[in-house]
């Protein structure tokens, strides 16, 4: 034990010394920049990362930014997050500027920890990776392609509710929402729907997701180290699926027309296929993006519907009209989804108050000036959804739950950004909309519910989640069509 502690102390001291020297060297290179935004860089290496993360874990992610906006009297300020000099930009004008200048002045950026968890991503730039995925995904995630998934998602939802909700007096919503969205993602991306096989690597995904945005300390017990181990377990399982799929594609004229098959058959401009490791890492990224954010949104939909009975009643009325129009055993179709206008307005208002993605990082690929401040090449920029979602100038009475904000033309451009915007608009927006609405249909036509913890704490790490999983008491409807 003494040897272990000594080794740990030596490791931490060595790590701190090396990164402090690197930070100081980088600070020297930054000193020549003039007219930087106001702000402080915090401690060497750590910067203000711990405060940035801890305000979220305490349930108030907007506090890190709002405190500094008030302190510096500026919607733009400098700081250091995840060992990077960072400029935080807030407001609709800033959102528009960043989204509109994607791949011109800025490009998407992920911390080094991501490249250690997804080693194949380090072979190309974030810009190239983003272009490659955005070119590949729209064919599968645009509305025309999603039409065929509506019935599939409804079938999965029905099986999910029969297995995990019906007959239960109470349930934990958050883990069950993750089971549903992960099951859907496995089906759509991998044509994998066997519940036992899906469950086999669902747990490692939870570990992986919580460690991606963390201090990159690769030492036992740290979230980053656990995330690397989890990614290796998941990658091994996906590689086995890839190898079997390649055999199936070679032997059969027909095979699942999912994203995995497309990746295996696609070639670049030189006629070269993607390698298996690259495909596996991209599938892992898609599975994370395809279920984590939607499960957070679903959980908070359940939370707000339990707190606001008249909103629940209106959602129920809309969904029961659709349920009554279906023949026995008939699955939902795309036309049914288009009728769920009020339900989607409710979901959007939930995502305004509890955005699944709090914000995102970009990297300046050129020196430029914004709002009168110099932004040096290589610095990171961070935009925050809460900076507009809770701004009374963008949304009057921002703490009030009001789905009518999304009726008609909806909010002003670049104010409601749970899916980003412009070239940075999430290509999975329609996919998320579909699986959220399918879930809402299936839950409200079966139950009403009551929260079991009235003041359950909300944490953000990196997505919002109830600290106890949102336990609810189920109240089945007497008649379910």
N, C-alpha and C positions, 0 to 999 in steps of 0.2 A: 504494500500500500504506500509506504514511504517513497519507494522508487517511482511509483506511478505519479504521486503528487509532485515529486521533484521534476520528473519529466514534463509534467503539465506546466509547471511554473516556468521551466526553461523554454518550453515551446512558446508560451504566451509572451515571455520577455523578448525572445528572438523575433517573433512575429511583429510585436509592437515596435521594436527598434528598427527593423527593416522597413516597415511601412511608414514609420515616422520620418525616416530619412528620405524616402521616396516622396512623401507629402511635402516635406520642406523644400526638396529640390523643385517640385512642381510649383510650390508657392513662389519660389524665386522667379520661375519662368512666367508667372502670372503678374508679377509686380509691375511690369511695363504697361499693362493695360490701363487705359484711362477711362474715366466716366462709366465705371461699372455701376450696376444697380446698388442701392444701399443694402446692408446686411452684414452678417458675421459668418465666418467659415467654421467656427467651433473648434473642437479638439483636433489634433493631428489624426489623420486617417478616419477616425470615427466621425469627425465633423459634428453635425447635428442629427445623425442617423437615429440614435437611440430615442431622442425626443420625437422625431418624425414617426417612428414605429410605435412608441409607447402611447402617444395620444390616440392612435387608432385602437390599440389594445385596451385602452380605458373607455372606448366607445365614443370618442369625440375626434375623429380624424381631421375635421375642419379646423380644430383649435390651433394646430401647428401653424397653419397658414394665416388664419384670422388674427392671431396674436401678433404676427410679424407685420401684417398689413397695417395694423393699428400702430405698432411701434415705429415703423419707418414711414408711415403716411404715404405708402406707395403700393399699388397692386402688383408691383414687380420687385423682387428682392433676390439677393444672392445668398447662398448657403452651401453646405457640403453634405451630400447624401450618398450613402453607399460608396464612400471614399472618392467621390467625384465632385469637382466644383460645379454647382448647379444654380441655374436661374429659375425661380418659380414665377410663372406668369399666370395672371388671373383675369377672368372676365371674358365676355363674348368676343370682344375685339381681339384679345390674345388668342382665343381658340381659333377664330377665323384665320388669323395670321399664320399660326402654326400648321393648321390643317391644309391651308392653301399653298403653303411653301414646302410641303413634303417633297423630298428629293430635289429641291431647289436650294433652299438655305438650311434645311434640317432633314434628318432622316431618323427613322425609328431606332431606338437604342435599348439594349438589354445589358444588365450588369454582367461582369465576368463570371459570376456564379452560374449564370444560365449556360454559358459555353462549356463549363466544367461538367454540368449535369447533362447537357446535350452536346457531346464532343464533335459530332459531324457539323454542327452549326459554326464552329470556329473556322471551318475551311473556306467560308465565304462571308462577305460583309452582311450586316443587317439589311442594307439596302437591297442586295442581291437576293437574300432569303425572302424578304418581304415581296419583292417583285415576282419571284418564282411561285410563292404560295398564292398571291393574288391572281396570278394568271391561271393557276390550276383550279382554285376553289369555286369561282363563280358558276361554272358549269354544273356543279352539284348543289350549290346553295342558293341559286336564284329561284324565284317563285315557281317558274315553269317546272323545274326539276323537283322542287319540294312537294308539288302536288301529289306525287306518287307515294310520298312518305306519310301523308296525313293518316291514312288508314293503318299503316304499320305502327305509328306512334300511338294511335288510339288503342290498337290491340295490345301493345305493351303496357299502356296505362291501365287497361282493364285487368290484365293479369297481375300487375303490380298491386292494384287496390284489393283484388280478391285475395292475394297472398299475404299482404302486410297490414291492411287497414280494416277490412270487413271482419266483424266478430270481435274487434278489439274495443275495450272501453276507453283506453287512452293510448296515444302514440307519441313518439319523438319525431317531430316534423323534419328537422334538418337532415338527419342521416337518411330518412326515407326519401326525401326529395333528391338527395344525391344518388341513391340507388336507382331511382326512376331515370334521371337524366343520364347517368352513366350507362344504363342498359340501352337507352335510345342511341347514345353516341356509338356504342359498340356495334349496334345493328346497322346504323347508317354508314359508318366509316369502314367497318370490317365485316359486315354481314354476320356478326357474331351475336347470337341471342340466347344461347343456352345459359340459363340463370346461374348454374353452378360454375361454368367456366368464366362467366362475367364476374362473379363474386371472387374468383380466384385471385384476380389482380386489382380489384377495386380498392382494397385497403391501402396497398402501397401508393396508389395515386393520391390519397389524402395526405400521406407523409410527404410525398414529392411536392405537392402544391404549396404546403406550408413552409417549405424550405427554399423555394426558388428565390423569393425576395427576402434575403436574410444576409447577415454579415458572412462573407465567404471564408469561414473558419472550418477547415476540413479536419476536424478532430472529434473523436467519439463523444457522443452526447450532445453535440451542437446540431441545430436544425439542418444546416447545410450538409453536414456529414450524413445525416439520416436520409436526406433527399437524394444524395448520390447513390447510396445503397438501394433505396427504393427504385430509382430509375434503372439500375442494373437488373433488378428482379423483373420489372415491367418489360424492359428491352428484350430480355431473354424469352419471355412469353410471346411477345410480338414477333420476334425473329422466327420462332417456330411456326407461327401463323403465316408469315411471309413465305417461308420455304414450302409449306404445304400448298399455299395458293399458287406458287410458281409451277408446282407439279400439276395442279388442277388446270391452270391456264394452258399448259403444254399438251395435256391429254384430252381436254374437252373443248368442244366448239363453243359452248355457252358457259359462262361463269358469272358470279355476282358482279353487277355493274356498280360497284361502290368505289370509294376513293382509293382504297388499297389497290384494287385491280387497275385503276387508271394510272396510279403512280408506277406500278410495275411495268405497264405497257408504254408509258410516255417516254419520249426521247427529247433531247435538247436540239439546238440548231445544228449540231454535228452528228446527230443520229445516235448519241450515246444515252444509255439508260441510267437512271439513278441507281446508286449502289444500295444494298440492303440496309446498311447502318443508317444512311441518310433517310431512307424511307421510314425506318423504325422510329427515328427521332422526330420526324415530322408527324407521324401518326400519334406519338405520345403527346406532342404539343396540341394537336387537334382534339384529342380526347380530353385533355385538361381544359382547353378553351371551350369545348363543346358541352361540358357538363357543370363545371364549377360555378360559372357566373349565373347560369340559368337556375341552378339549385338554390343559390342565394336569393335570387329574385322570387322564386316560388315560395321559399320559406317566409319571406317578408310579406308576400301577398296573403298567406295564411294568417300571419300576425295581424295585419291591418284589417282584414275581413272580420276577424274575431273581435276587434276593438270598435268597429263602426258598423253596427247592425243594419242601418239603412243602406249602406253601400253593398253589404253582403246581399240584402234582399233584391237589389236591382240587378246584381250579377246573377243571382239565382233565377230571377224572372227571365233574363235573356237566355240563359243556358237551358232552362226547362222548355222554352219555346222550341229550341233546336232539338232537344231530346224527344219531344212529343212528335216532331216531324219525321223521326226515323222509324223504319220498320224494325221488328224484333231482330236483334243480331246484326243490324246494319251499322257499319262503322262510319265515323265522321269522314267527310270529304272536304276538299278545298273550299267549296261554296259555303259550307257550314262555318268554316273559320272566318270567312269574310263577313259573316253576320255578327261576329262577336266584337262589335265596335266598342260598346261600353266596357266590356271586360278588358279589352286592350287599353282603353283609357285608364282604367283602374291600375293595370299592371305598370303603365308608364308613370303614373303618379307615385306608385310604390318605388320605382327605380329612380325617381327624382329625389325622394326623401332618403332612400337607402341604396345608392348606386352600387351595383355589384363590382364595378371597376371604379376605383376612387380617382384614377388619373393615369397618366402614362409619361414615359420619358422619351425625349428626342435628343439628338446630338447635332450641334451646329457644325455644318460641313464647310462653312465660310464665315469670315468675320462679317457681322452686319449690325445695324442699329435698329432697335425697336423701342418705341415710346421714349426716345431721347437717350437711351442707354446703350452702351457698347456690349455686344454679346460676342466673346472671342470664339474663334474656331476651336472645336474640340470640347468646349463646355457643354454640359447637359442642360436641357430645359425640361421642366415638369409642369404639366397643366393639371388642374384639379376640377373634377366634376362639381364638387360642392361649392366652388367659387361662384358658379352661376346658379346652380340648383337651389341654393339657399339665399340668393341675393334678392331682396325685396324689389329691386328695380327690374329684375327679370321675371320674378314670380311674386306678385303681391301677397302679403300674409304667407310667407314661405313655409311656416310651420303647420299651416292648415292643410288637411287632406282634401283635395278638390280635383276629382277626375275631369271636371269640365274644362280645366286648363288645356286639355288635349283634344277638345271638340273643335270642329271647323278646321281652320288653318293651323291650330295649335300654337305652341310657343314660338317666339322669334328665333330666327336661325342662329345656331351656335350657342344657344342658351341651355338646351336640353341635350346632353352629350354622353349618355350611358354607353353608346356604341361608337363614340368618336364622331368624326365628321369629315366631309370632303374626301380626298384620297385616303384618309386614315379611317374612313367609315368601316366598321367591322363587317367583313363579308358574311359573317354568320348571323346578322341581325334577323333576317327572315326565318332562319332555322330556329333561333331562340324564340321568336314570336310564336312559331308554330308549336313547339313543345311546351311552352308556358300555357298557351290557350288550351291545348289538349288536356293538360293537367287540371287547369281550372274547371273545365267542363266536367271532368270525371269526379273531382272532389266535391264540388258544390251540388251536383245532382244526387250525391249519396249522403252527404252529411252537412250539418252545421257543427260548430265546435266552440269550446271555451278554453281560454288559456289557463293553465294550472299554476303559473307563476305570473302574477300581475305585473311585477316590476322587473322582469328578467333583464339582466345586463346584456348590452350589445357590445361585442368586440369587433375590431376590424384587423384581420391578420392573414392575408392582405385584403380579404373580402369581408363584408359584414356578416356576422353570424350571432345568433343568441348563445350566450355562454353555457346554457344547460340544454341546448338542442331544441328549444321550443316545445315542451310537452303540452299536449292539448287533450281535453276530454271530448270524445266523439259523440255526437247525437245523430244517429241515423234517421233519415227521413222515413216515414211510414210506407211510402210507395216510391219506388225507383223504377223509371221506365228503362 
